[in-house]
Amino acid sequence: MAEHPGVRPEDRQKRTPNYGLLVPLIYAPALPLLRIGLTGRVPNKVRNGILAGTILVALAHAGYVMSADSSMGAGN
C-alpha cells in the first residue's frame, strides 16, 4: 500500500465493505422465487402473508440503511 504524505498510519481508518448495501441483491430475486416456489404448496393467503412479511422486512432494512446515511439530512 502506498504511503500518503502527511497522514500518519495510526490516523488512517481501516476501510471495510458495507455488506448491508448488498442485501437488495438478495431480496430482488427472492420475491418472485418465493411466489413461484410457494404456489400450489401453501394456501394463497399464507403465501401472500409470507410475501408481505418479506417486503416489510426489506423496507425496514432500507429505512435502517438510509437512517445511517449522513447525507440524508432534512434539507440542511
PDB file of N, CA, C and O in Angstrom, chain B, residues numbered from 101:
ATOM      1  N   MET B 101       0.850  -1.174   0.000  1.00  0.00           N
ATOM      2  CA  MET B 101       0.000   0.000   0.000  1.00  0.00           C
ATOM      3  C   MET B 101       0.892   1.231   0.000  1.00  0.00           C
ATOM      4  O   MET B 101       1.845   1.301   0.776  1.00  0.00           O
ATOM      5  N   ALA B 102       0.603   2.188  -0.845  1.00  0.00           N
ATOM      6  CA  ALA B 102       1.401   3.409  -0.953  1.00  0.00           C
ATOM      7  C   ALA B 102       1.164   4.290   0.267  1.00  0.00           C
ATOM      8  O   ALA B 102       0.059   4.371   0.805  1.00  0.00           O
ATOM      9  N   GLU B 103       2.213   4.928   0.669  1.00  0.00           N
ATOM     10  CA  GLU B 103       2.116   5.848   1.799  1.00  0.00           C
ATOM     11  C   GLU B 103       1.537   7.175   1.334  1.00  0.00           C
ATOM     12  O   GLU B 103       1.870   7.664   0.254  1.00  0.00           O
ATOM     13  N   HIS B 104       0.682   7.746   2.142  1.00  0.00           N
ATOM     14  CA  HIS B 104       0.095   9.046   1.836  1.00  0.00           C
ATOM     15  C   HIS B 104       0.871  10.113   2.609  1.00  0.00           C
ATOM     16  O   HIS B 104       0.998  10.015   3.830  1.00  0.00           O
ATOM     17  N   PRO B 105       1.384  11.117   1.923  1.00  0.00           N
ATOM     18  CA  PRO B 105       2.147  12.149   2.622  1.00  0.00           C
ATOM     19  C   PRO B 105       1.256  12.949   3.566  1.00  0.00           C
ATOM     20  O   PRO B 105       0.146  13.337   3.203  1.00  0.00           O
ATOM     21  N   GLY B 106       1.735  13.186   4.750  1.00  0.00           N
ATOM     22  CA  GLY B 106       1.019  13.995   5.723  1.00  0.00           C
ATOM     23  C   GLY B 106      -0.013  13.244   6.540  1.00  0.00           C
ATOM     24  O   GLY B 106      -0.673  13.850   7.384  1.00  0.00           O
ATOM     25  N   VAL B 107      -0.178  11.948   6.322  1.00  0.00           N
ATOM     26  CA  VAL B 107      -1.148  11.160   7.070  1.00  0.00           C
ATOM     27  C   VAL B 107      -0.401  10.088   7.842  1.00  0.00           C
ATOM     28  O   VAL B 107       0.294   9.252   7.265  1.00  0.00           O
ATOM     29  N   ARG B 108      -0.557  10.127   9.147  1.00  0.00           N
ATOM     30  CA  ARG B 108       0.093   9.122   9.972  1.00  0.00           C
ATOM     31  C   ARG B 108      -0.633   7.791   9.829  1.00  0.00           C
ATOM     32  O   ARG B 108      -1.856   7.768   9.692  1.00  0.00           O
ATOM     33  N   PRO B 109       0.099   6.690   9.857  1.00  0.00           N
ATOM     34  CA  PRO B 109      -0.548   5.372   9.691  1.00  0.00           C
ATOM     35  C   PRO B 109      -1.630   5.101  10.733  1.00  0.00           C
ATOM     36  O   PRO B 109      -2.622   4.443  10.422  1.00  0.00           O
ATOM     37  N   GLU B 110      -1.463   5.592  11.962  1.00  0.00           N
ATOM     38  CA  GLU B 110      -2.459   5.334  13.004  1.00  0.00           C
ATOM     39  C   GLU B 110      -3.720   6.174  12.819  1.00  0.00           C
ATOM     40  O   GLU B 110      -4.752   5.874  13.419  1.00  0.00           O
ATOM     41  N   ASP B 111      -3.653   7.233  11.988  1.00  0.00           N
ATOM     42  CA  ASP B 111      -4.826   8.068  11.742  1.00  0.00           C
ATOM     43  C   ASP B 111      -5.699   7.540  10.605  1.00  0.00           C
ATOM     44  O   ASP B 111      -6.859   7.932  10.476  1.00  0.00           O
ATOM     45  N   ARG B 112      -5.148   6.659   9.791  1.00  0.00           N
ATOM     46  CA  ARG B 112      -5.936   6.101   8.690  1.00  0.00           C
ATOM     47  C   ARG B 112      -6.947   5.104   9.234  1.00  0.00           C
ATOM     48  O   ARG B 112      -6.637   4.308  10.121  1.00  0.00           O
ATOM     49  N   GLN B 113      -8.148   5.154   8.697  1.00  0.00           N
ATOM     50  CA  GLN B 113      -9.176   4.217   9.107  1.00  0.00           C
ATOM     51  C   GLN B 113      -9.124   2.990   8.199  1.00  0.00           C
ATOM     52  O   GLN B 113      -8.885   3.086   6.995  1.00  0.00           O
ATOM     53  N   LYS B 114      -9.352   1.859   8.808  1.00  0.00           N
ATOM     54  CA  LYS B 114      -9.415   0.636   8.021  1.00  0.00           C
ATOM     55  C   LYS B 114     -10.752   0.626   7.288  1.00  0.00           C
ATOM     56  O   LYS B 114     -11.810   0.720   7.911  1.00  0.00           O
ATOM     57  N   ARG B 115     -10.699   0.512   5.967  1.00  0.00           N
ATOM     58  CA  ARG B 115     -11.912   0.529   5.163  1.00  0.00           C
ATOM     59  C   ARG B 115     -12.404  -0.889   4.958  1.00  0.00           C
ATOM     60  O   ARG B 115     -11.654  -1.773   4.542  1.00  0.00           O
ATOM     61  N   THR B 116     -13.673  -1.090   5.256  1.00  0.00           N
ATOM     62  CA  THR B 116     -14.297  -2.386   5.052  1.00  0.00           C
ATOM     63  C   THR B 116     -15.545  -2.196   4.192  1.00  0.00           C
ATOM     64  O   THR B 116     -16.172  -1.138   4.244  1.00  0.00           O
ATOM     65  N   PRO B 117     -15.905  -3.187   3.418  1.00  0.00           N
ATOM     66  CA  PRO B 117     -17.102  -3.057   2.583  1.00  0.00           C
ATOM     67  C   PRO B 117     -18.366  -3.015   3.436  1.00  0.00           C
ATOM     68  O   PRO B 117     -18.432  -3.635   4.497  1.00  0.00           O
ATOM     69  N   ASN B 118     -19.358  -2.282   2.965  1.00  0.00           N
ATOM     70  CA  ASN B 118     -20.644  -2.209   3.638  1.00  0.00           C
ATOM     71  C   ASN B 118     -21.556  -3.285   3.048  1.00  0.00           C
ATOM     72  O   ASN B 118     -22.207  -3.072   2.025  1.00  0.00           O
ATOM     73  N   TYR B 119     -21.590  -4.423   3.699  1.00  0.00           N
ATOM     74  CA  TYR B 119     -22.365  -5.548   3.189  1.00  0.00           C
ATOM     75  C   TYR B 119     -23.868  -5.300   3.264  1.00  0.00           C
ATOM     76  O   TYR B 119     -24.638  -5.967   2.574  1.00  0.00           O
ATOM     77  N   GLY B 120     -24.291  -4.351   4.090  1.00  0.00           N
ATOM     78  CA  GLY B 120     -25.707  -4.036   4.184  1.00  0.00           C
ATOM     79  C   GLY B 120     -26.280  -3.500   2.890  1.00  0.00           C
ATOM     80  O   GLY B 120     -27.484  -3.600   2.654  1.00  0.00           O
ATOM     81  N   LEU B 121     -25.435  -2.934   2.052  1.00  0.00           N
ATOM     82  CA  LEU B 121     -25.908  -2.411   0.781  1.00  0.00           C
ATOM     83  C   LEU B 121     -26.092  -3.508  -0.260  1.00  0.00           C
ATOM     84  O   LEU B 121     -26.664  -3.252  -1.320  1.00  0.00           O
ATOM     85  N   LEU B 122     -25.626  -4.711   0.012  1.00  0.00           N
ATOM     86  CA  LEU B 122     -25.785  -5.820  -0.919  1.00  0.00           C
ATOM     87  C   LEU B 122     -27.079  -6.605  -0.682  1.00  0.00           C
ATOM     88  O   LEU B 122     -27.434  -7.470  -1.482  1.00  0.00           O
ATOM     89  N   VAL B 123     -27.774  -6.308   0.400  1.00  0.00           N
ATOM     90  CA  VAL B 123     -28.994  -7.050   0.735  1.00  0.00           C
ATOM     91  C   VAL B 123     -30.056  -6.957  -0.355  1.00  0.00           C
ATOM     92  O   VAL B 123     -30.728  -7.958  -0.602  1.00  0.00           O
ATOM     93  N   PRO B 124     -30.253  -5.810  -1.031  1.00  0.00           N
ATOM     94  CA  PRO B 124     -31.251  -5.786  -2.116  1.00  0.00           C
ATOM     95  C   PRO B 124     -30.963  -6.780  -3.230  1.00  0.00           C
ATOM     96  O   PRO B 124     -31.881  -7.211  -3.927  1.00  0.00           O
ATOM     97  N   LEU B 125     -29.709  -7.147  -3.405  1.00  0.00           N
ATOM     98  CA  LEU B 125     -29.389  -8.149  -4.423  1.00  0.00           C
ATOM     99  C   LEU B 125     -29.896  -9.535  -4.031  1.00  0.00           C
ATOM    100  O   LEU B 125     -30.005 -10.421  -4.879  1.00  0.00           O
ATOM    101  N   ILE B 126     -30.204  -9.722  -2.761  1.00  0.00           N
ATOM    102  CA  ILE B 126     -30.782 -10.977  -2.290  1.00  0.00           C
ATOM    103  C   ILE B 126     -32.306 -10.899  -2.334  1.00  0.00           C
ATOM    104  O   ILE B 126     -32.971 -11.844  -2.758  1.00  0.00           O
ATOM    105  N   TYR B 127     -32.859  -9.757  -1.889  1.00  0.00           N
ATOM    106  CA  TYR B 127     -34.310  -9.612  -1.850  1.00  0.00           C
ATOM    107  C   TYR B 127     -34.938  -9.554  -3.237  1.00  0.00           C
ATOM    108  O   TYR B 127     -36.023 -10.098  -3.438  1.00  0.00           O
ATOM    109  N   ALA B 128     -34.289  -8.916  -4.186  1.00  0.00           N
ATOM    110  CA  ALA B 128     -34.887  -8.735  -5.519  1.00  0.00           C
ATOM    111  C   ALA B 128     -35.229 -10.075  -6.185  1.00  0.00           C
ATOM    112  O   ALA B 128     -36.358 -10.234  -6.648  1.00  0.00           O
ATOM    113  N   PRO B 129     -34.326 -11.025  -6.254  1.00  0.00           N
ATOM    114  CA  PRO B 129     -34.721 -12.306  -6.864  1.00  0.00           C
ATOM    115  C   PRO B 129     -35.516 -13.200  -5.908  1.00  0.00           C
ATOM    116  O   PRO B 129     -36.201 -14.120  -6.354  1.00  0.00           O
ATOM    117  N   ALA B 130     -35.435 -12.943  -4.613  1.00  0.00           N
ATOM    118  CA  ALA B 130     -36.127 -13.806  -3.655  1.00  0.00           C
ATOM    119  C   ALA B 130     -37.642 -13.651  -3.743  1.00  0.00           C
ATOM    120  O   ALA B 130     -38.370 -14.626  -3.553  1.00  0.00           O
ATOM    121  N   LEU B 131     -38.126 -12.457  -4.024  1.00  0.00           N
ATOM    122  CA  LEU B 131     -39.577 -12.241  -4.039  1.00  0.00           C
ATOM    123  C   LEU B 131     -40.273 -13.050  -5.135  1.00  0.00           C
ATOM    124  O   LEU B 131     -41.216 -13.780  -4.828  1.00  0.00           O
ATOM    125  N   PRO B 132     -39.853 -12.954  -6.391  1.00  0.00           N
ATOM    126  CA  PRO B 132     -40.539 -13.793  -7.384  1.00  0.00           C
ATOM    127  C   PRO B 132     -40.283 -15.291  -7.178  1.00  0.00           C
ATOM    128  O   PRO B 132     -41.149 -16.113  -7.479  1.00  0.00           O
ATOM    129  N   LEU B 133     -39.104 -15.646  -6.671  1.00  0.00           N
ATOM    130  CA  LEU B 133     -38.832 -17.063  -6.420  1.00  0.00           C
ATOM    131  C   LEU B 133     -39.716 -17.611  -5.300  1.00  0.00           C
ATOM    132  O   LEU B 133     -40.150 -18.761  -5.358  1.00  0.00           O
ATOM    133  N   LEU B 134     -39.981 -16.793  -4.286  1.00  0.00           N
ATOM    134  CA  LEU B 134     -40.905 -17.218  -3.233  1.00  0.00           C
ATOM    135  C   LEU B 134     -42.299 -17.433  -3.803  1.00  0.00           C
ATOM    136  O   LEU B 134     -42.959 -18.429  -3.503  1.00  0.00           O
ATOM    137  N   ARG B 135     -42.736 -16.495  -4.623  1.00  0.00           N
ATOM    138  CA  ARG B 135     -44.077 -16.606  -5.207  1.00  0.00           C
ATOM    139  C   ARG B 135     -44.194 -17.872  -6.062  1.00  0.00           C
ATOM    140  O   ARG B 135     -45.167 -18.616  -5.948  1.00  0.00           O
ATOM    141  N   ILE B 136     -43.208 -18.105  -6.906  1.00  0.00           N
ATOM    142  CA  ILE B 136     -43.233 -19.288  -7.774  1.00  0.00           C
ATOM    143  C   ILE B 136     -43.099 -20.564  -6.942  1.00  0.00           C
ATOM    144  O   ILE B 136     -43.820 -21.536  -7.168  1.00  0.00           O
ATOM    145  N   GLY B 137     -42.191 -20.556  -5.997  1.00  0.00           N
ATOM    146  CA  GLY B 137     -41.923 -21.759  -5.212  1.00  0.00           C
ATOM    147  C   GLY B 137     -43.045 -22.140  -4.272  1.00  0.00           C
ATOM    148  O   GLY B 137     -43.236 -23.324  -3.993  1.00  0.00           O
ATOM    149  N   LEU B 138     -43.793 -21.168  -3.775  1.00  0.00           N
ATOM    150  CA  LEU B 138     -44.850 -21.466  -2.811  1.00  0.00           C
ATOM    151  C   LEU B 138     -46.207 -21.700  -3.467  1.00  0.00           C
ATOM    152  O   LEU B 138     -47.133 -22.182  -2.814  1.00  0.00           O
ATOM    153  N   THR B 139     -46.334 -21.368  -4.744  1.00  0.00           N
ATOM    154  CA  THR B 139     -47.609 -21.574  -5.436  1.00  0.00           C
ATOM    155  C   THR B 139     -47.919 -23.067  -5.503  1.00  0.00           C
ATOM    156  O   THR B 139     -47.112 -23.864  -5.981  1.00  0.00           O
ATOM    157  N   GLY B 140     -49.103 -23.427  -5.016  1.00  0.00           N
ATOM    158  CA  GLY B 140     -49.523 -24.823  -5.024  1.00  0.00           C
ATOM    159  C   GLY B 140     -49.058 -25.611  -3.820  1.00  0.00           C
ATOM    160  O   GLY B 140     -49.539 -26.723  -3.603  1.00  0.00           O
ATOM    161  N   ARG B 141     -48.145 -25.084  -3.032  1.00  0.00           N
ATOM    162  CA  ARG B 141     -47.642 -25.808  -1.853  1.00  0.00           C
ATOM    163  C   ARG B 141     -48.303 -25.328  -0.571  1.00  0.00           C
ATOM    164  O   ARG B 141     -48.536 -26.107   0.354  1.00  0.00           O
ATOM    165  N   VAL B 142     -48.602 -24.041  -0.529  1.00  0.00           N
ATOM    166  CA  VAL B 142     -49.266 -23.467   0.642  1.00  0.00           C
ATOM    167  C   VAL B 142     -50.482 -22.692   0.139  1.00  0.00           C
ATOM    168  O   VAL B 142     -50.527 -22.294  -1.025  1.00  0.00           O
ATOM    169  N   PRO B 143     -51.465 -22.478   1.008  1.00  0.00           N
ATOM    170  CA  PRO B 143     -52.632 -21.694   0.582  1.00  0.00           C
ATOM    171  C   PRO B 143     -52.225 -20.275   0.163  1.00  0.00           C
ATOM    172  O   PRO B 143     -51.227 -19.731   0.635  1.00  0.00           O
ATOM    173  N   ASN B 144     -53.027 -19.694  -0.736  1.00  0.00           N
ATOM    174  CA  ASN B 144     -52.709 -18.352  -1.249  1.00  0.00           C
ATOM    175  C   ASN B 144     -52.619 -17.317  -0.142  1.00  0.00           C
ATOM    176  O   ASN B 144     -51.785 -16.414  -0.208  1.00  0.00           O
ATOM    177  N   LYS B 145     -53.468 -17.436   0.878  1.00  0.00           N
ATOM    178  CA  LYS B 145     -53.451 -16.461   1.973  1.00  0.00           C
ATOM    179  C   LYS B 145     -52.113 -16.514   2.728  1.00  0.00           C
ATOM    180  O   LYS B 145     -51.556 -15.478   3.090  1.00  0.00           O
ATOM    181  N   VAL B 146     -51.616 -17.707   2.956  1.00  0.00           N
ATOM    182  CA  VAL B 146     -50.325 -17.864   3.650  1.00  0.00           C
ATOM    183  C   VAL B 146     -49.196 -17.361   2.761  1.00  0.00           C
ATOM    184  O   VAL B 146     -48.294 -16.668   3.231  1.00  0.00           O
ATOM    185  N   ARG B 147     -49.243 -17.709   1.473  1.00  0.00           N
ATOM    186  CA  ARG B 147     -48.215 -17.243   0.533  1.00  0.00           C
ATOM    187  C   ARG B 147     -48.164 -15.718   0.483  1.00  0.00           C
ATOM    188  O   ARG B 147     -47.088 -15.122   0.521  1.00  0.00           O
ATOM    189  N   ASN B 148     -49.333 -15.099   0.396  1.00  0.00           N
ATOM    190  CA  ASN B 148     -49.373 -13.637   0.357  1.00  0.00           C
ATOM    191  C   ASN B 148     -48.854 -13.031   1.655  1.00  0.00           C
ATOM    192  O   ASN B 148     -48.210 -11.982   1.633  1.00  0.00           O
ATOM    193  N   GLY B 149     -49.124 -13.678   2.780  1.00  0.00           N
ATOM    194  CA  GLY B 149     -48.601 -13.196   4.061  1.00  0.00           C
ATOM    195  C   GLY B 149     -47.084 -13.288   4.135  1.00  0.00           C
ATOM    196  O   GLY B 149     -46.425 -12.393   4.666  1.00  0.00           O
ATOM    197  N   ILE B 150     -46.538 -14.366   3.604  1.00  0.00           N
ATOM    198  CA  ILE B 150     -45.082 -14.529   3.587  1.00  0.00           C
ATOM    199  C   ILE B 150     -44.445 -13.462   2.698  1.00  0.00           C
ATOM    200  O   ILE B 150     -43.431 -12.866   3.063  1.00  0.00           O
ATOM    201  N   LEU B 151     -45.041 -13.225   1.536  1.00  0.00           N
ATOM    202  CA  LEU B 151     -44.513 -12.188   0.639  1.00  0.00           C
ATOM    203  C   LEU B 151     -44.613 -10.811   1.274  1.00  0.00           C
ATOM    204  O   LEU B 151     -43.675 -10.018   1.191  1.00  0.00           O
ATOM    205  N   ALA B 152     -45.749 -10.518   1.910  1.00  0.00           N
ATOM    206  CA  ALA B 152     -45.916  -9.219   2.560  1.00  0.00           C
ATOM    207  C   ALA B 152     -44.898  -9.045   3.690  1.00  0.00           C
ATOM    208  O   ALA B 152     -44.327  -7.967   3.853  1.00  0.00           O
ATOM    209  N   GLY B 153     -44.675 -10.100   4.464  1.00  0.00           N
ATOM    210  CA  GLY B 153     -43.674 -10.021   5.536  1.00  0.00           C
ATOM    211  C   GLY B 153     -42.274  -9.802   4.996  1.00  0.00           C
ATOM    212  O   GLY B 153     -41.492  -9.044   5.570  1.00  0.00           O
ATOM    213  N   THR B 154     -41.958 -10.461   3.895  1.00  0.00           N
ATOM    214  CA  THR B 154     -40.641 -10.285   3.278  1.00  0.00           C
ATOM    215  C   THR B 154     -40.468  -8.856   2.768  1.00  0.00           C
ATOM    216  O   THR B 154     -39.398  -8.267   2.917  1.00  0.00           O
ATOM    217  N   ILE B 155     -41.512  -8.305   2.171  1.00  0.00           N
ATOM    218  CA  ILE B 155     -41.435  -6.928   1.685  1.00  0.00           C
ATOM    219  C   ILE B 155     -41.292  -5.955   2.851  1.00  0.00           C
ATOM    220  O   ILE B 155     -40.535  -4.989   2.755  1.00  0.00           O
ATOM    221  N   LEU B 156     -42.005  -6.193   3.948  1.00  0.00           N
ATOM    222  CA  LEU B 156     -41.879  -5.314   5.118  1.00  0.00           C
ATOM    223  C   LEU B 156     -40.467  -5.363   5.702  1.00  0.00           C
ATOM    224  O   LEU B 156     -39.919  -4.332   6.094  1.00  0.00           O
ATOM    225  N   VAL B 157     -39.886  -6.545   5.758  1.00  0.00           N
ATOM    226  CA  VAL B 157     -38.508  -6.665   6.260  1.00  0.00           C
ATOM    227  C   VAL B 157     -37.549  -5.918   5.335  1.00  0.00           C
ATOM    228  O   VAL B 157     -36.634  -5.242   5.804  1.00  0.00           O
ATOM    229  N   ALA B 158     -37.756  -6.037   4.021  1.00  0.00           N
ATOM    230  CA  ALA B 158     -36.892  -5.336   3.068  1.00  0.00           C
ATOM    231  C   ALA B 158     -37.028  -3.826   3.217  1.00  0.00           C
ATOM    232  O   ALA B 158     -36.028  -3.110   3.172  1.00  0.00           O
ATOM    233  N   LEU B 159     -38.257  -3.331   3.394  1.00  0.00           N
ATOM    234  CA  LEU B 159     -38.451  -1.889   3.575  1.00  0.00           C
ATOM    235  C   LEU B 159     -37.867  -1.405   4.900  1.00  0.00           C
ATOM    236  O   LEU B 159     -37.327  -0.302   4.973  1.00  0.00           O
ATOM    237  N   ALA B 160     -37.973  -2.222   5.945  1.00  0.00           N
ATOM    238  CA  ALA B 160     -37.366  -1.855   7.231  1.00  0.00           C
ATOM    239  C   ALA B 160     -35.846  -1.781   7.098  1.00  0.00           C
ATOM    240  O   ALA B 160     -35.210  -0.891   7.664  1.00  0.00           O
ATOM    241  N   HIS B 161     -35.276  -2.704   6.359  1.00  0.00           N
ATOM    242  CA  HIS B 161     -33.833  -2.671   6.141  1.00  0.00           C
ATOM    243  C   HIS B 161     -33.435  -1.425   5.360  1.00  0.00           C
ATOM    244  O   HIS B 161     -32.428  -0.790   5.675  1.00  0.00           O
ATOM    245  N   ALA B 162     -34.219  -1.073   4.345  1.00  0.00           N
ATOM    246  CA  ALA B 162     -33.926   0.133   3.564  1.00  0.00           C
ATOM    247  C   ALA B 162     -33.991   1.371   4.445  1.00  0.00           C
ATOM    248  O   ALA B 162     -33.148   2.260   4.325  1.00  0.00           O
ATOM    249  N   GLY B 163     -34.969   1.441   5.319  1.00  0.00           N
ATOM    250  CA  GLY B 163     -35.063   2.573   6.246  1.00  0.00           C
ATOM    251  C   GLY B 163     -33.885   2.641   7.193  1.00  0.00           C
ATOM    252  O   GLY B 163     -33.387   3.725   7.498  1.00  0.00           O
ATOM    253  N   TYR B 164     -33.435   1.482   7.662  1.00  0.00           N
ATOM    254  CA  TYR B 164     -32.276   1.449   8.556  1.00  0.00           C
ATOM    255  C   TYR B 164     -31.013   1.937   7.838  1.00  0.00           C
ATOM    256  O   TYR B 164     -30.242   2.719   8.393  1.00  0.00           O
ATOM    257  N   VAL B 165     -30.809   1.475   6.613  1.00  0.00           N
ATOM    258  CA  VAL B 165     -29.630   1.882   5.853  1.00  0.00           C
ATOM    259  C   VAL B 165     -29.685   3.378   5.563  1.00  0.00           C
ATOM    260  O   VAL B 165     -28.671   4.067   5.662  1.00  0.00           O
ATOM    261  N   MET B 166     -30.857   3.878   5.208  1.00  0.00           N
ATOM    262  CA  MET B 166     -30.981   5.305   4.898  1.00  0.00           C
ATOM    263  C   MET B 166     -30.825   6.168   6.150  1.00  0.00           C
ATOM    264  O   MET B 166     -30.296   7.276   6.067  1.00  0.00           O
ATOM    265  N   SER B 167     -31.273   5.681   7.301  1.00  0.00           N
ATOM    266  CA  SER B 167     -31.140   6.473   8.526  1.00  0.00           C
ATOM    267  C   SER B 167     -29.685   6.559   8.962  1.00  0.00           C
ATOM    268  O   SER B 167     -29.294   7.515   9.631  1.00  0.00           O
ATOM    269  N   ALA B 168     -28.883   5.571   8.592  1.00  0.00           N
ATOM    270  CA  ALA B 168     -27.465   5.581   8.953  1.00  0.00           C
ATOM    271  C   ALA B 168     -26.639   6.422   7.990  1.00  0.00           C
ATOM    272  O   ALA B 168     -25.465   6.684   8.249  1.00  0.00           O
ATOM    273  N   ASP B 169     -27.246   6.852   6.869  1.00  0.00           N
ATOM    274  CA  ASP B 169     -26.539   7.633   5.870  1.00  0.00           C
ATOM    275  C   ASP B 169     -26.490   9.090   6.310  1.00  0.00           C
ATOM    276  O   ASP B 169     -27.536   9.706   6.515  1.00  0.00           O
ATOM    277  N   SER B 170     -25.314   9.639   6.456  1.00  0.00           N
ATOM    278  CA  SER B 170     -25.179  11.014   6.948  1.00  0.00           C
ATOM    279  C   SER B 170     -25.597  12.037   5.911  1.00  0.00           C
ATOM    280  O   SER B 170     -25.826  13.193   6.266  1.00  0.00           O
ATOM    281  N   SER B 171     -25.708  11.666   4.651  1.00  0.00           N
ATOM    282  CA  SER B 171     -26.097  12.632   3.627  1.00  0.00           C
ATOM    283  C   SER B 171     -27.617  12.782   3.545  1.00  0.00           C
ATOM    284  O   SER B 171     -28.106  13.621   2.789  1.00  0.00           O
ATOM    285  N   MET B 172     -28.371  11.990   4.301  1.00  0.00           N
ATOM    286  CA  MET B 172     -29.829  12.074   4.273  1.00  0.00           C
ATOM    287  C   MET B 172     -30.315  13.055   5.329  1.00  0.00           C
ATOM    288  O   MET B 172     -30.980  12.667   6.289  1.00  0.00           O
ATOM    289  N   GLY B 173     -29.985  14.309   5.150  1.00  0.00           N
ATOM    290  CA  GLY B 173     -30.396  15.330   6.097  1.00  0.00           C
ATOM    291  C   GLY B 173     -31.786  15.853   5.794  1.00  0.00           C
ATOM    292  O   GLY B 173     -32.426  15.439   4.827  1.00  0.00           O
ATOM    293  N   ALA B 174     -32.235  16.754   6.618  1.00  0.00           N
ATOM    294  CA  ALA B 174     -33.569  17.333   6.447  1.00  0.00           C
ATOM    295  C   ALA B 174     -33.473  18.628   5.651  1.00  0.00           C
ATOM    296  O   ALA B 174     -34.060  19.641   6.029  1.00  0.00           O
ATOM    297  N   GLY B 175     -32.737  18.590   4.555  1.00  0.00           N
ATOM    298  CA  GLY B 175     -32.631  19.767   3.700  1.00  0.00           C
ATOM    299  C   GLY B 175     -31.638  20.796   4.184  1.00  0.00           C
ATOM    300  O   GLY B 175     -31.696  21.956   3.778  1.00  0.00           O
ATOM    301  N   ASN B 176     -30.732  20.388   5.041  1.00  0.00           N
ATOM    302  CA  ASN B 176     -29.740  21.354   5.568  1.00  0.00           C
ATOM    303  C   ASN B 176     -28.656  21.609   4.588  1.00  0.00           C
ATOM    304  O   ASN B 176     -27.745  22.390   4.864  1.00  0.00           O
TER     305      ASN B 176
END
